Amino acid sequence: MRTSRGTWLFLAGVLPLFQGTKPLRKTELVQLLAAGALSKPAITALVRRNCLTFQPSPRDLAELKSVGADAAILAAIDQCVRARAARAAAPRPSTPVTRVAPMPPPSQPPQPPQPPQPPQPPAPWEPLTQFTPPAGLHAAVGSGLPLVLEVRDSAARPVAGQRVMFAATSAGVVTPNAAETDSTGAVRVRVTLGEHPGPVVITGTVGTFSRTVTVQADPGPAQTLVVERDGVPIVGTVGVRSRDTLALRLAARDRYGNRAALDNFTATTTGSAIGLVSAAARDSEGIVMLAPRRSGVGEAQLSASGLRARVPIDVLLPAAAAGPWAIGVRAASLSANNPWIALPNVTGVSGVDVAVFGRRTFARGFSVVIGAEEGSLSADRTTGGGGSVSLLLFEGYGRAELAVLPRGRVSPVVALGAGGYRLKSQDGGATVYHTNLFWSAGFGADGVVSPRVTVEVRFERQWMTDTDQGHVATLWPLGAGLRIAF
């Protein structure tokens, strides 16, 4: 087998590797594998003996495999790497060092021992830090009450010297607003409540957390009694001008004007002008119902919570309203002459009459009147020597009237009626004697004097008829009267 000149040159270059123990470089190992001049067992033995100068990376191992490195060569490389790492980790033998003993320092007085550091204070624990008592606190407005905040650590031990900040809502004031806990872990403050009822929340801030307690501010004791009518406080005398029931409300107020509790409420009246209907306390107020009885002066006396209030009452009742019924009397002057009289032997009639009547008023000014009338007349004769003759007139009638302004103090009135009459002369009826029906129409006015008394004026026309003669006379009574309602 002939060996090429290049091969001989390569062998001449690597021969020193077999004669010494110099570690192989990467290029040398690649050349050995690529040339194929040495067997792989020989290369394996060379690697185990000489090792390597480099730390093979995964890329280096891949390159060696590509030029022919087998498993034995790779194992030899791994063995080399491990052995080199073990040698690097082994401690090196120490070299003996000769020390020169230093000169002892000059003697100094011994230092006093340092005092021990104080122990770290325990930290407050929120679940065990609380106000005492924690709830159910009540006090009157404007008053003060003491509060205690107990600060504890997680082992329920008191935390002393802990600074606590305090604040309050609803115009409450905490004194002092900042303090430190004592040896028992407690800090004591005083809370002054505001002037208005309601909850007041007290907050104590301990380090990074806060604890709260609520104090209910209640109204204070009653200082004054306030009597109201229709929601307005009463000052002076109460005027009553109707028959309606009068309602008074009584409330107790504390020194700040808050409504206070109403205890032992009673009510009485004096005088005959006013009467007590009922008196009852509801919630925080008393309700008194009074009934006006007659015009005059009375007084309501109210007491509650150890206080008394007197309310003068001036009663002026309106007159009683008029009822639908009325009775009255009216006097009239009447006369008749030609052509208003159709009596063959009489030329004129004149005289007066008086009537009494009953009246019933219905809605919208409509009334019905039933009455009786008696008159004394004088007639001028044309027969029997002339002269005059006395006549007597009797009438019974019914009349319907309508007031134009029924609610006015003065109202026009129109009337329409009918009835029966008898007209007879004092000579036994020789001159005049008629008895039959008549009908009337007229107008007038009503004037209200008081709710029960009314003055009336009427002017009428009365048509007298006779069964045999027909129309016999027309009378014109002008009268005035008075009626009283009941």
C-alpha positions as semicolon CSV with decimal commas, in nm:
position;residue;x (nm);y (nm);z (nm)
1;M;0,000;0,000;0,000
2;R;0,145;0,330;-0,096
3;T;0,114;0,623;0,142
4;S;0,070;0,967;-0,005
5;R;0,306;1,242;0,066
6;G;0,034;1,445;0,248
7;T;-0,034;1,162;0,480
8;W;0,337;1,136;0,567
9;L;0,343;1,507;0,634
10;F;0,033;1,480;0,863
11;L;0,191;1,189;1,054
12;A;0,506;1,388;1,095
13;G;0,296;1,669;1,252
14;V;0,099;1,457;1,496
15;L;0,380;1,220;1,592
16;P;0,487;1,441;1,881
17;L;0,134;1,397;2,025
18;F;0,194;1,027;2,074
19;Q;0,532;1,088;2,231
20;G;0,409;1,346;2,492
21;T;0,103;1,418;2,708
22;K;0,011;1,759;2,571
23;P;-0,370;1,802;2,559
24;L;-0,528;1,799;2,216
25;R;-0,667;2,113;2,058
26;K;-0,995;2,101;1,873
27;T;-0,827;2,146;1,534
28;E;-0,588;1,862;1,606
29;L;-0,867;1,626;1,702
30;V;-1,066;1,721;1,391
31;Q;-0,762;1,659;1,170
32;L;-0,703;1,316;1,325
33;L;-1,062;1,214;1,261
34;A;-1,080;1,364;0,913
35;A;-0,748;1,221;0,786
36;G;-0,830;0,863;0,880
37;A;-0,458;0,786;0,923
38;L;-0,518;0,655;1,273
39;S;-0,774;0,406;1,379
40;K;-1,052;0,519;1,603
41;P;-0,931;0,301;1,895
42;A;-0,595;0,476;1,866
43;I;-0,762;0,816;1,871
44;T;-0,971;0,707;2,170
45;A;-0,656;0,605;2,358
46;L;-0,489;0,935;2,267
47;V;-0,785;1,136;2,401
48;R;-0,792;0,938;2,728
49;R;-0,418;0,994;2,778
50;N;-0,375;1,354;2,672
51;C;-0,732;1,494;2,730
52;L;-0,837;1,819;2,563
53;T;-0,754;2,186;2,585
54;F;-1,113;2,298;2,536
55;Q;-1,454;2,250;2,689
56;P;-1,663;2,086;2,414
57;S;-1,991;2,256;2,350
58;P;-2,290;2,081;2,192
59;R;-2,189;2,243;1,866
60;D;-1,830;2,107;1,900
61;L;-1,960;1,756;1,967
62;A;-2,183;1,777;1,660
63;E;-1,886;1,883;1,447
64;L;-1,673;1,592;1,580
65;K;-1,952;1,348;1,501
66;S;-1,967;1,484;1,147
67;V;-1,597;1,400;1,089
68;G;-1,621;1,046;1,227
69;A;-1,617;1,050;1,607
70;D;-1,788;0,737;1,737
71;A;-1,934;0,659;2,073
72;A;-1,599;0,547;2,218
73;I;-1,431;0,872;2,124
74;L;-1,722;1,074;2,264
75;A;-1,708;0,872;2,587
76;A;-1,334;0,941;2,614
77;I;-1,403;1,312;2,564
78;D;-1,670;1,307;2,837
79;Q;-1,433;1,122;3,073
80;C;-1,166;1,386;3,007
81;V;-1,405;1,670;3,077
82;R;-1,528;1,514;3,405
83;A;-1,175;1,444;3,527
84;R;-1,066;1,798;3,457
85;A;-1,369;1,939;3,643
86;A;-1,294;1,720;3,945
87;R;-0,934;1,841;3,956
88;A;-1,047;2,202;3,943
89;A;-1,284;2,152;4,238
90;A;-1,029;1,978;4,464
91;P;-0,867;2,210;4,726
92;R;-0,508;2,297;4,677
93;P;-0,261;2,218;4,953
94;S;-0,191;2,525;5,162
95;T;0,153;2,674;5,172
96;P;0,283;2,725;5,527
97;V;0,307;3,097;5,617
98;T;0,528;3,227;5,888
99;R;0,347;3,489;6,096
100;V;0,513;3,747;6,307
101;A;0,340;3,790;6,640
102;P;0,210;4,146;6,667
103;M;0,305;4,363;6,957
104;P;0,034;4,357;7,223
105;P;-0,155;4,686;7,244
106;P;-0,111;4,895;7,549
107;S;-0,341;4,791;7,828
108;Q;-0,668;4,989;7,854
109;P;-0,926;4,996;8,128
110;P;-1,213;4,754;8,064
111;Q;-1,521;4,906;7,898
112;P;-1,844;4,900;8,101
113;P;-2,100;4,651;7,971
114;Q;-2,362;4,792;7,732
115;P;-2,717;4,801;7,872
116;P;-2,949;4,547;7,714
117;Q;-3,173;4,674;7,435
118;P;-3,536;4,721;7,546
119;P;-3,770;4,458;7,407
120;Q;-3,975;4,555;7,100
121;P;-4,324;4,670;7,218
122;P;-4,605;4,437;7,115
123;A;-4,808;4,545;6,813
124;P;-5,181;4,628;6,862
125;W;-5,416;4,368;6,720
126;E;-5,743;4,495;6,572
127;P;-5,977;4,208;6,672
128;L;-5,890;4,251;7,043
129;T;-5,882;4,633;7,046
130;Q;-6,223;4,778;7,132
131;F;-6,424;5,035;7,323
132;T;-6,582;4,928;7,652
133;P;-6,873;4,891;7,653
134;P;-6,880;4,827;7,278
135;A;-7,248;4,919;7,218
136;G;-7,577;5,032;7,373
137;L;-7,457;5,374;7,490
138;H;-7,715;5,650;7,550
139;A;-7,685;6,002;7,688
140;A;-7,885;6,326;7,681
141;V;-7,801;6,593;7,425
142;G;-7,539;6,839;7,548
143;S;-7,416;6,600;7,819
144;G;-7,083;6,420;7,848
145;L;-6,990;6,061;7,919
146;P;-6,658;5,877;7,967
147;L;-6,528;5,627;7,713
148;V;-6,246;5,373;7,743
149;L;-6,056;5,219;7,451
150;E;-5,860;4,905;7,541
151;V;-5,565;4,820;7,314
152;R;-5,447;4,455;7,310
153;D;-5,194;4,256;7,111
154;S;-5,254;3,919;6,947
155;A;-5,193;3,743;7,281
156;A;-5,456;3,962;7,454
157;R;-5,181;4,145;7,648
158;P;-5,222;4,521;7,711
159;V;-5,027;4,750;7,482
160;A;-4,888;5,044;7,681
161;G;-4,768;5,372;7,535
162;Q;-4,969;5,337;7,215
163;R;-5,083;5,671;7,071
164;V;-5,453;5,689;6,978
165;M;-5,632;5,963;6,778
166;F;-6,003;6,033;6,841
167;A;-6,280;6,199;6,636
168;A;-6,662;6,229;6,662
169;T;-6,953;6,301;6,426
170;S;-7,275;6,505;6,472
171;A;-7,107;6,796;6,655
172;G;-6,967;6,562;6,920
173;V;-6,639;6,661;7,089
174;V;-6,381;6,414;7,228
175;T;-6,146;6,538;7,502
176;P;-5,854;6,485;7,460
177;N;-5,851;6,413;7,088
178;A;-5,516;6,227;7,117
179;A;-5,370;6,026;7,406
180;E;-5,144;5,728;7,487
181;T;-5,252;5,405;7,652
182;D;-5,154;5,348;8,015
183;S;-4,991;5,040;8,164
184;T;-5,320;4,852;8,140
185;G;-5,346;4,923;7,767
186;A;-5,641;5,161;7,817
187;V;-5,691;5,521;7,711
188;R;-5,968;5,721;7,875
189;V;-6,147;6,014;7,710
190;R;-6,468;6,213;7,758
191;V;-6,728;6,269;7,485
192;T;-6,954;6,577;7,489
193;L;-7,263;6,532;7,270
194;G;-7,414;6,798;7,044
195;E;-7,751;6,971;7,075
196;H;-7,952;6,748;6,841
197;P;-8,074;6,392;6,902
198;G;-7,937;6,111;6,691
199;P;-7,640;5,874;6,663
200;V;-7,291;6,008;6,736
201;V;-7,007;5,790;6,602
202;I;-6,679;5,798;6,798
203;T;-6,369;5,680;6,608
204;G;-6,039;5,580;6,770
205;T;-5,744;5,540;6,529
206;V;-5,472;5,301;6,651
207;G;-5,179;5,285;6,412
208;T;-5,308;5,153;6,083
209;F;-5,662;5,062;6,192
210;S;-5,962;5,228;6,357
211;R;-6,229;5,120;6,603
212;T;-6,571;5,286;6,640
213;V;-6,853;5,304;6,892
214;T;-7,196;5,470;6,854
215;V;-7,353;5,682;7,126
216;Q;-7,725;5,758;7,089
217;A;-7,798;6,120;7,181
218;D;-8,145;6,136;7,339
219;P;-8,360;6,447;7,400
220;G;-8,298;6,606;7,736
221;P;-8,551;6,651;8,015
222;A;-8,853;6,871;7,942
223;Q;-8,797;7,240;8,015
224;T;-9,103;7,402;7,857
225;L;-9,448;7,312;7,724
226;V;-9,549;7,442;7,381
227;V;-9,919;7,456;7,285
228;E;-10,001;7,473;6,913
229;R;-10,315;7,539;6,713
230;D;-10,305;7,433;6,347
231;G;-9,928;7,386;6,374
232;V;-9,863;7,740;6,504
233;P;-9,749;7,801;6,864
234;I;-10,011;7,987;7,066
235;V;-9,911;8,325;7,206
236;G;-10,170;8,503;7,419
237;T;-10,543;8,435;7,395
238;V;-10,705;8,195;7,150
239;G;-11,004;8,342;6,969
240;V;-11,290;8,108;6,876
241;R;-11,549;8,239;6,631
242;S;-11,729;7,921;6,525
243;R;-11,898;7,621;6,678
244;D;-11,638;7,382;6,533
245;T;-11,440;7,165;6,772
246;L;-11,109;7,325;6,870
247;A;-10,796;7,105;6,857
248;L;-10,487;7,193;7,062
249;R;-10,157;7,006;7,052
250;L;-9,914;7,003;7,341
251;A;-9,542;6,922;7,309
252;A;-9,261;6,922;7,566
253;R;-8,926;7,077;7,466
254;D;-8,582;7,039;7,621
255;R;-8,336;7,326;7,670
256;Y;-8,226;7,302;7,305
257;G;-8,579;7,300;7,161
258;N;-8,589;6,926;7,090
259;R;-8,919;6,745;7,146
260;A;-8,892;6,565;7,480
261;A;-9,089;6,283;7,638
262;L;-9,440;6,374;7,756
263;D;-9,522;6,215;8,092
264;N;-9,832;6,230;8,313
265;F;-10,037;6,434;8,066
266;T;-10,366;6,585;8,191
267;A;-10,605;6,855;8,065
268;T;-10,891;7,047;8,230
269;T;-11,105;7,352;8,144
270;T;-11,252;7,636;8,345
271;G;-11,549;7,858;8,261
272;S;-11,870;7,773;8,084
273;A;-11,765;7,901;7,741
274;I;-11,558;7,594;7,655
275;G;-11,590;7,224;7,732
276;L;-11,336;6,940;7,729
277;V;-11,419;6,670;7,475
278;S;-11,108;6,451;7,500
279;A;-10,741;6,457;7,599
280;A;-10,489;6,191;7,502
281;A;-10,112;6,156;7,471
282;R;-9,980;6,010;7,147
283;D;-9,608;5,949;7,100
284;S;-9,443;6,269;7,225
285;E;-9,743;6,504;7,201
286;G;-10,075;6,555;7,373
287;I;-10,396;6,622;7,178
288;V;-10,680;6,815;7,341
289;M;-11,025;6,851;7,180
290;L;-11,242;7,139;7,305
291;A;-11,605;7,223;7,221
292;P;-11,725;7,587;7,224
293;R;-12,048;7,606;7,425
294;R;-12,141;7,973;7,448
295;S;-11,990;8,313;7,400
296;G;-11,760;8,410;7,683
297;V;-11,413;8,351;7,825
298;G;-11,268;8,018;7,935
299;E;-10,931;7,859;7,995
300;A;-10,762;7,528;7,912
301;Q;-10,516;7,406;8,175
302;L;-10,262;7,151;8,051
303;S;-9,992;6,972;8,250
304;A;-9,723;6,716;8,165
305;S;-9,372;6,619;8,278
306;G;-9,407;6,831;8,591
307;L;-9,487;7,147;8,389
308;R;-9,811;7,343;8,343
309;A;-9,950;7,558;8,061
310;R;-10,259;7,780;8,065
311;V;-10,437;7,882;7,745
312;P;-10,699;8,162;7,770
313;I;-10,984;8,116;7,522
314;D;-11,222;8,391;7,405
315;V;-11,540;8,245;7,252
316;L;-11,773;8,455;7,037
317;L;-12,024;8,230;6,867
318;P;-12,228;8,344;6,564
319;A;-12,604;8,375;6,601
320;A;-12,796;8,060;6,542
321;A;-12,883;8,007;6,180
322;A;-13,247;8,059;6,087
323;G;-13,458;7,750;6,040
324;P;-13,693;7,689;5,744
325;W;-14,011;7,773;5,941
326;A;-14,130;8,120;6,035
327;I;-14,437;8,295;6,174
328;G;-14,526;8,658;6,116
329;V;-14,772;8,942;6,130
330;R;-14,842;9,213;5,876
331;A;-15,062;9,524;5,869
332;A;-15,182;9,680;5,546
333;S;-15,371;9,978;5,417
334;L;-15,606;9,900;5,131
335;S;-15,845;10,088;4,910
336;A;-16,052;10,056;4,593
337;N;-16,254;10,289;4,376
338;N;-16,386;10,313;4,024
339;P;-16,309;10,156;3,792
340;W;-16,159;9,901;4,039
341;I;-16,486;9,841;4,218
342;A;-16,788;9,686;4,050
343;L;-17,044;9,714;4,330
344;P;-17,366;9,880;4,205
345;N;-17,433;10,076;4,524
346;V;-17,076;10,153;4,640
347;T;-16,838;10,406;4,485
348;G;-16,526;10,356;4,694
349;V;-16,377;10,135;4,964
350;S;-16,084;10,206;5,201
351;G;-15,950;10,078;5,533
352;V;-15,687;9,867;5,706
353;D;-15,639;9,500;5,777
354;V;-15,411;9,279;5,987
355;A;-15,281;8,937;5,882
356;V;-15,106;8,654;6,066
357;F;-14,927;8,385;5,869
358;G;-14,701;8,087;5,874
359;R;-14,416;8,042;5,630
360;R;-14,201;7,751;5,506
361;T;-13,883;7,825;5,312
362;F;-13,749;7,577;5,062
363;A;-13,434;7,578;4,850
364;R;-13,319;7,874;4,637
365;G;-13,541;8,136;4,806
366;F;-13,876;7,972;4,733
367;S;-14,135;7,995;5,013
368;V;-14,498;7,906;5,075
369;V;-14,712;8,129;5,299
370;I;-15,049;8,038;5,454
371;G;-15,233;8,308;5,648
372;A;-15,558;8,468;5,766
373;E;-15,651;8,833;5,742
374;E;-15,917;9,057;5,898
375;G;-15,990;9,410;5,785
376;S;-16,214;9,703;5,878
377;L;-16,326;9,905;5,576
378;S;-16,545;10,202;5,498
379;A;-16,757;10,214;5,180
380;D;-16,916;10,520;5,018
381;R;-17,283;10,445;4,932
382;T;-17,479;10,567;4,639
383;T;-17,818;10,453;4,775
384;G;-18,013;10,489;5,097
385;G;-17,945;10,857;5,138
386;G;-17,574;10,832;5,058
387;G;-17,318;10,841;5,332
388;S;-17,084;10,558;5,422
389;V;-17,119;10,215;5,564
390;S;-16,869;9,997;5,753
391;L;-16,753;9,672;5,602
392;L;-16,579;9,370;5,755
393;L;-16,331;9,173;5,544
394;F;-16,214;8,820;5,625
395;E;-15,961;8,636;5,408
396;G;-15,788;8,302;5,416
397;Y;-15,510;8,263;5,161
398;G;-15,212;8,076;5,034
399;R;-14,926;8,243;4,856
400;A;-14,603;8,138;4,685
401;E;-14,308;8,379;4,714
402;L;-13,968;8,389;4,548
403;A;-13,677;8,586;4,693
404;V;-13,451;8,707;4,411
405;L;-13,143;8,735;4,640
406;P;-13,208;8,476;4,909
407;R;-12,864;8,520;5,074
408;G;-12,864;8,900;5,065
409;R;-12,948;9,123;5,355
410;V;-13,212;9,288;5,133
411;S;-13,383;9,088;4,861
412;P;-13,661;9,171;4,612
413;V;-13,961;8,937;4,634
414;V;-14,237;8,845;4,388
415;A;-14,558;8,672;4,500
416;L;-14,860;8,494;4,354
417;G;-15,151;8,359;4,557
418;A;-15,522;8,275;4,595
419;G;-15,778;8,238;4,870
420;G;-16,133;8,282;4,991
421;Y;-16,293;8,600;5,131
422;R;-16,611;8,742;5,284
423;L;-16,699;9,109;5,252
424;K;-17,013;9,217;5,444
425;S;-17,153;9,556;5,539
426;Q;-17,249;9,636;5,898
427;D;-17,614;9,699;5,796
428;G;-17,672;9,325;5,792
429;G;-17,533;9,291;5,445
430;A;-17,799;9,509;5,286
431;T;-17,540;9,725;5,114
432;V;-17,258;9,478;5,049
433;Y;-17,240;9,110;5,101
434;H;-17,007;8,891;4,896
435;T;-16,828;8,569;4,973
436;N;-16,622;8,375;4,719
437;L;-16,267;8,338;4,587
438;F;-15,994;8,586;4,507
439;W;-15,650;8,567;4,361
440;S;-15,355;8,798;4,412
441;A;-15,022;8,901;4,265
442;G;-14,763;9,141;4,395
443;F;-14,406;9,228;4,479
444;G;-14,207;9,360;4,770
445;A;-13,880;9,326;4,961
446;D;-13,734;9,136;5,257
447;G;-13,478;9,293;5,489
448;V;-13,276;9,075;5,728
449;V;-13,252;9,225;6,076
450;S;-13,084;8,921;6,234
451;P;-13,044;8,556;6,136
452;R;-13,391;8,490;6,276
453;V;-13,578;8,821;6,226
454;T;-13,682;8,958;5,886
455;V;-13,883;9,268;5,797
456;E;-14,103;9,246;5,488
457;V;-14,288;9,497;5,270
458;R;-14,557;9,393;5,019
459;F;-14,771;9,564;4,757
460;E;-15,045;9,345;4,606
461;R;-15,343;9,341;4,380
462;Q;-15,639;9,127;4,490
463;W;-15,915;9,033;4,242
464;M;-16,247;8,967;4,418
465;T;-16,505;8,756;4,239
466;D;-16,864;8,656;4,306
467;T;-17,044;8,349;4,183
468;D;-17,337;8,540;4,037
469;Q;-17,180;8,875;3,955
470;G;-16,830;8,783;3,854
471;H;-16,570;9,052;3,935
472;V;-16,695;9,275;4,216
473;A;-16,384;9,460;4,338
474;T;-16,007;9,497;4,312
475;L;-15,824;9,581;4,634
476;W;-15,468;9,725;4,653
477;P;-15,319;9,643;4,996
478;L;-14,983;9,803;5,085
479;G;-14,847;9,643;5,398
480;A;-14,544;9,589;5,618
481;G;-14,476;9,309;5,858
482;L;-14,229;9,113;6,065
483;R;-14,153;8,742;6,073
484;I;-13,942;8,526;6,304
485;A;-13,772;8,209;6,185
486;F;-13,730;7,899;6,397
